Amino acid sequence: MHPPYMADQKPTMNMKKLYYLALAAVVGIALSSCSLMGGGGNTPTFKLSDLQGLWEENNTQHYVRFTTEQSNEAGYLYGREWNEAEDISEDDLTPYGNGWFKYKFETKGDLHEIHLMENGGAEIPKEYIVSKLTSSEMTYYEKDYPSKKYYFSKMVTK
C-alpha cells in the first residue's frame, strides 16, 4: 500500500506531463471556441448601410445603386445597374425591368442578386463575395470567379 500524497512532496515527471497536457487541452478548447463563435476568426463583418447608395466602378461609367426599397421577395431589397458608356442612364431603366435587381446582403460579405428582365418572366441569380466595404470603397467578385475583382468608389451625387 502506498502512503498518501504529501503536500511537501514534489510532483513526479509523469504528473508534470499530465499537468502540461491538461493545460494545453484547456487552452486549445478556449481558442477554438472563440473562433467558432466569431470572436477569433478572420471573417470580416460589413454593414448594410455602407453598401447602400450609389457606386461607380473605378475608371468606368458603370454604376450600381443599392436602395433601401423593399422588394416583393422577403429579405430582398431593390437595386439598379447601368453603364453610361453604352449610352444608358439610370433614367432609362424601366421600373423593375432590365437593369433592376433584387439583392440580399449578409454581413460576412455574401451578396445575393437576382437580376430582373423587362418581360417579367426571367430572373437571373448572381452570387458575389464582398471582400472590402467601407463608407467610400467596395471590392467584390463573382463567387465562381475570385480572380476577377471589381473595384468601386461611392458617389455622393451624380
Residue pairs with C-beta under 8 A, 6 or more apart in sequence:
11 19
31 40
34 40
35 41
43 108
43 109
44 108
44 109
45 107
45 108
46 105
46 107
46 108
46 109
46 130
46 133
47 107
47 133
48 105
48 107
50 133
50 134
50 135
50 138
51 66
51 105
51 111
51 130
51 133
51 138
52 66
52 67
52 68
53 65
53 66
53 154
53 155
54 63
54 64
54 65
54 154
54 155
54 157
54 158
55 63
55 64
55 65
55 66
55 138
55 152
55 153
55 154
55 155
56 62
56 63
56 152
56 153
56 155
57 63
57 64
57 150
57 151
57 152
58 151
58 152
58 153
60 83
60 85
61 83
61 84
61 85
62 81
62 82
62 83
62 84
62 85
63 81
63 82
63 83
63 84
63 90
63 155
63 158
64 79
64 80
64 81
64 152
65 79
65 80
65 81
65 90
66 77
66 79
66 103
66 105
67 77
67 78
67 79
67 80
68 77
69 77
69 78
70 76
70 77
70 78
71 77
71 78
71 102
73 102
73 114
75 104
76 102
76 103
76 104
76 112
76 114
77 102
77 103
77 104
78 96
78 100
78 101
78 102
78 103
79 100
79 101
79 102
79 103
79 113
80 90
80 93
80 99
80 100
80 101
81 99
81 101
82 88
82 89
82 90
82 92
82 93
82 99
88 99
90 158
92 99
93 99
93 100
94 118
96 116
96 120
97 116
97 117
97 118
97 120
98 116
98 117
98 118
100 115
100 116
101 113
101 114
101 115
101 116
101 126
102 113
102 114
102 116
103 111
103 112
103 113
103 114
104 111
104 112
105 111
105 112
105 130
106 112
109 129
109 130
109 131
109 133
109 140
110 127
110 128
110 129
110 130
111 127
111 128
111 129
111 130
111 140
112 125
112 126
112 127
112 128
113 125
113 126
113 127
113 128
114 123
114 124
114 125
114 126
115 123
115 124
115 125
115 126
116 122
116 123
117 123
117 124
126 142
127 142
127 143
127 144
128 140
128 141
128 142
128 143
129 140
129 141
129 142
129 143
129 146
130 138
130 139
130 140
131 139
131 140
131 141
131 149
132 138
132 139
133 139
135 154
136 153
136 154
137 151
137 152
137 153
137 154
138 151
138 152
138 153
138 154
139 149
139 150
139 151
139 152
140 149
140 150
140 152
141 147
141 148
141 149
141 150
142 148
